[in-house]
Amino acid sequence: MNNEKSSYIQKQKLKISMEIKDVNNKLLEVSIQSGTTSPEYEQLSEKLTLLLKEETLFNQMDNYVEELFKIYMQRGIQHHETIKISEKLDEIIIQYQKLKLIN
């Protein structure tokens, strides 16, 4: 299961990185062709901002999952540290889901 998680995480990180690169390239093209005040440039700029937030939240989720697994293995599922990390992870997941609804 850990390999499956790792594979999923790596795929998601690669997907987000590729999207960021693609939007950056389009943003550069539009800025050259239409300028930075065009509606298309503004739309792409907003999309890039959302993608960067998505990447940040996804990385935070990844870190909390790793920390949660480590604490769970050391102290058990009902330990207060496990619960605390689980709650933090829940908060990040909710933020991520809200962001995905905007996207």
C-alpha positions as CSV (number, residue, x, y, z in Angstrom):
1,M,0.0,0.0,0.0
2,N,2.8,2.4,0.7
3,N,4.2,1.9,-2.8
4,E,0.7,2.5,-4.2
5,K,0.5,5.8,-2.2
6,S,3.9,6.8,-3.3
7,S,3.1,6.1,-6.9
8,Y,-0.2,8.0,-6.7
9,I,1.6,11.0,-5.0
10,Q,4.3,11.0,-7.6
11,K,1.8,10.9,-10.5
12,Q,-0.2,13.8,-8.9
13,K,3.0,15.9,-8.4
14,L,4.1,15.3,-11.9
15,K,0.6,16.2,-13.3
16,I,0.5,19.4,-11.4
17,S,4.0,20.3,-12.4
18,M,3.2,19.7,-16.0
19,E,0.1,21.8,-15.8
20,I,2.0,24.7,-14.2
21,K,4.7,24.5,-16.9
22,D,2.0,24.4,-19.6
23,V,0.2,27.4,-18.2
24,N,3.5,29.3,-17.8
25,N,4.3,28.7,-21.4
26,K,0.9,29.8,-22.6
27,L,1.1,32.9,-20.3
28,L,4.4,33.9,-21.9
29,E,3.0,33.4,-25.4
30,V,-0.1,35.5,-24.6
31,S,2.0,38.2,-23.0
32,I,4.1,38.5,-26.2
33,Q,1.1,38.4,-28.6
34,S,-1.6,40.3,-26.7
35,G,0.1,42.0,-23.7
36,T,-0.4,41.5,-20.0
37,T,-3.7,43.4,-19.9
38,S,-5.6,41.1,-22.2
39,P,-8.4,39.0,-20.8
40,E,-6.7,35.8,-21.8
41,Y,-3.6,36.8,-19.9
42,E,-5.6,37.6,-16.8
43,Q,-7.5,34.3,-17.1
44,L,-4.2,32.3,-17.4
45,S,-2.7,34.2,-14.6
46,E,-5.6,33.3,-12.3
47,K,-5.3,29.7,-13.4
48,L,-1.6,29.7,-12.6
49,T,-2.3,31.1,-9.2
50,L,-4.8,28.3,-8.5
51,L,-2.4,25.6,-9.7
52,L,0.3,26.9,-7.5
53,K,-2.0,26.9,-4.5
54,E,-3.1,23.4,-5.5
55,E,0.6,22.3,-5.6
56,T,1.2,23.8,-2.2
57,L,-1.8,22.1,-0.6
58,F,-1.0,18.8,-2.2
59,N,2.6,19.0,-0.9
60,Q,1.2,19.8,2.6
61,M,-1.2,16.8,2.4
62,D,1.7,14.6,1.4
63,N,3.8,15.8,4.4
64,Y,0.9,15.2,6.8
65,V,0.2,11.8,5.5
66,E,3.9,10.8,6.0
67,E,3.9,12.3,9.5
68,L,0.5,10.7,10.4
69,F,1.7,7.2,9.2
70,K,4.9,7.6,11.2
71,I,3.2,8.6,14.5
72,Y,0.4,6.0,14.0
73,M,3.1,3.3,13.7
74,Q,4.9,4.5,16.8
75,R,2.0,5.4,19.1
76,G,-1.2,3.9,17.7
77,I,-4.4,5.3,16.3
78,Q,-5.9,6.8,19.4
79,H,-2.8,8.7,20.6
80,H,-3.4,12.4,20.9
81,E,-0.6,13.2,18.5
82,T,-2.1,10.9,15.8
83,I,-5.5,12.6,16.3
84,K,-3.9,16.1,16.1
85,I,-2.1,15.3,12.8
86,S,-5.2,13.7,11.4
87,E,-7.2,16.8,12.2
88,K,-4.6,19.0,10.5
89,L,-4.6,16.7,7.5
90,D,-8.4,17.0,7.4
91,E,-8.2,20.8,7.3
92,I,-5.7,20.7,4.4
93,I,-7.9,18.2,2.5
94,I,-10.9,20.5,2.9
95,Q,-8.9,23.4,1.6
96,Y,-7.8,21.3,-1.3
97,Q,-11.3,20.2,-2.1
98,K,-12.6,23.8,-2.0
99,L,-9.8,24.8,-4.3
100,K,-10.7,22.0,-6.7
101,L,-14.3,23.2,-6.8
102,I,-13.1,26.6,-7.9
103,N,-11.0,25.1,-10.6
